Structures are given as structure tokens and as C-alpha cells.
Amino acid sequence: MSQEGYDKLVAELQQLENVELPKVRDAISEARDKGDLSENFEYHAAKREQARLLGRIRFKQRVLKYARVIDKSRLDADSVMLLTKVAMTNLVNNMKMTYTIVSPHEANIREGKISIKSPIAQALLNKRVGDIVEVQVPAGTQKLRIDDIQL
């Protein structure tokens, strides 16, 4: 995982623990003060939200516990690997695209970051500039030429 992705995950966890969870606990307390809990919709909704938040917190804690931050300075850009930015051309429709290969927890297609577990990233791994790869995606087979690799 990149340092940026790790820091973002830590910030999300702190937000959940220090802001979201106290809000939900306040909502539970407020709903509990209204009396009969068996028919108190607000209480049950707040308890469900608390359970959802606690699940997200535990998941993010587990990810951070096992995460390894990769030092980009120790990588070389000779071939496609985790944290490399790959410029390529789709030879079927001549469309150019650029993606950064990241851990599954950092993937965000709007930012041009694709998971290392995605079909495209799997096909690109360990390939070099000029290599042509065929990738089976839901829309069919794509033929991609690697134009550039950067860190």
C-alpha cells in the first residue's frame, strides 16, 4: 500500500472513531431517554447504525494491522508492478488511458487508480514498455499496448 493510501485509511478510521461513533452513541442515549425501547424506531435505527460503524471500524483496523507501506524509492519503473503508473493504448479502438496500480483498498477509478487484483492490472503485471497484452474484461477482449511506465 502507498503511504498516501495508508494515511488516508488512518484519517478515515480516526473520523469514524472520534466523530461518527460519538454521534451515534448520543443518538442512542437520546432515543433511550424517550421511554419504551420495544417500539422506539429511533433507538433501533441508531443501534443498527452503531453496529454498521463498529463493523467498518473493525475492518479498517484489520486492514491497517496487516498493511505494508511500500517505499517508492526502492522500486524501479522497468516493468509494471504495484504503485506504477501505466500509460497504454487500447489497440481495438485506439483509445489512450493511464492507470496507477494500487492495493484493493486504494482503488478509485475516478482517480485513475485500479486494484492490483483487477483483470487489467493482472494482465499488465511484470510487462514492459512496448509489450502488448490481451485482457478479458466483461465487455470482451481488449488488446493493450504499454506506452509508458512511471513511479
C-alpha positions in Angstrom: 0.0 0.0 0.0 1.2 3.5 -0.7 2.0 5.9 2.2 -0.8 8.2 0.8 -3.3 5.3 1.0 -2.2 4.3 4.5 -2.5 7.9 5.7 -6.0 8.2 4.2 -7.1 5.0 5.9 -5.8 6.2 9.2 -7.7 9.5 8.8 -10.9 7.6 7.9 -10.5 5.4 11.0 -10.0 8.5 13.2 -13.1 10.2 11.7 -15.2 7.1 12.4 -13.9 6.6 15.9 -13.8 10.3 17.0 -16.7 11.9 15.2 -19.2 9.4 13.8 -19.3 6.9 16.7 -19.9 9.5 19.4 -22.7 11.0 17.3 -24.4 7.6 17.1 -23.9 7.0 20.8 -25.5 10.4 21.5 -28.4 9.4 19.3 -28.8 6.1 21.2 -28.8 7.9 24.5 -31.3 10.4 23.3 -33.6 7.7 22.0 -33.3 5.7 25.2 -34.4 8.7 27.2 -37.7 8.7 25.2 -39.0 5.6 27.1 -40.3 2.3 25.8 -37.5 0.7 23.7 -39.6 -2.1 22.2 -41.4 0.3 19.8 -38.8 3.1 19.6 -37.8 3.3 15.9 -35.1 5.9 16.6 -33.4 3.7 19.1 -33.4 0.6 16.8 -32.1 2.7 13.9 -29.3 4.2 16.0 -28.3 0.7 17.2 -28.2 -0.5 13.6 -26.1 2.4 12.7 -23.8 1.8 15.6 -23.3 -1.9 14.6 -22.6 -0.8 11.0 -20.0 1.8 12.2 -18.3 -0.7 14.5 -18.1 -3.2 11.6 -16.4 -0.6 9.4 -14.0 0.4 12.3 -13.0 -3.2 12.9 -12.5 -3.7 9.1 -10.3 -0.7 8.8 -8.3 -1.6 11.9 -7.7 -5.1 10.5 -6.5 -3.6 7.1 -4.1 -1.2 8.9 -2.8 -4.0 11.2 -1.7 -6.1 8.2 -0.9 -3.3 5.8 2.6 -2.8 4.5 3.7 0.6 3.2 5.9 0.3 0.1 8.8 2.7 -0.3 8.5 4.0 -3.8 12.2 5.0 -3.9 13.2 1.3 -3.7 11.2 0.4 -6.8 12.2 0.7 -10.5 10.0 1.5 -13.4 11.3 -1.1 -15.8 8.1 -3.2 -15.5 4.6 -2.9 -14.3 4.1 -3.5 -10.6 2.3 -2.2 -7.6 2.3 1.7 -7.4 3.4 2.2 -11.0 1.6 4.5 -13.3 1.0 2.9 -16.7 0.1 4.7 -19.9 -1.3 2.4 -22.6 -3.3 2.4 -25.8 -6.2 0.2 -26.5 -5.4 -1.2 -29.9 -9.0 -2.1 -30.7 -10.4 1.5 -30.6 -7.1 3.4 -30.4 -8.1 5.0 -27.1 -5.3 6.1 -24.7 -5.6 5.6 -20.9 -3.5 5.9 -17.9 -3.9 3.9 -14.6 -2.0 3.6 -11.4 -1.8 0.1 -10.0 -2.7 0.2 -6.3 -3.8 -2.0 -3.4 -7.5 -3.0 -3.4 -8.2 -0.6 -0.6 -6.9 2.4 -2.5 -8.7 1.6 -5.8 -10.7 4.5 -7.2 -11.4 4.5 -10.9 -12.3 8.3 -10.9 -8.8 9.0 -9.7 -7.3 6.6 -12.3 -6.3 4.0 -9.6 -7.1 0.4 -10.3 -6.8 -2.6 -8.0 -3.8 -4.9 -8.5 -6.4 -7.7 -8.4 -8.4 -6.3 -11.4 -8.1 -8.2 -14.7 -6.3 -5.3 -16.4 -3.7 -5.0 -13.7 -3.2 -8.8 -13.5 -2.5 -8.8 -17.3 -0.1 -5.9 -17.1 2.0 -7.1 -14.1 5.7 -7.6 -14.9 5.2 -6.4 -18.5 7.5 -3.7 -20.0 7.1 -0.7 -22.3 6.1 -1.8 -25.8 4.6 -5.1 -24.7 1.1 -5.9 -25.9 -1.3 -7.8 -23.7 -4.7 -9.2 -24.2 -7.2 -8.7 -21.4 -10.5 -10.5 -20.9 -13.0 -8.0 -19.4 -16.8 -8.0 -19.1 -17.1 -6.0 -22.4 -14.9 -8.6 -24.3 -11.3 -8.9 -25.1 -9.1 -5.8 -25.1 -5.7 -5.6 -26.7 -3.5 -3.1 -24.8 0.0 -1.7 -25.7 2.1 -0.4 -22.8 3.4 3.1 -23.9 5.0 4.3 -20.6 5.7 3.2 -17.0 6.3 5.7 -14.2 6.6 5.6 -10.4 
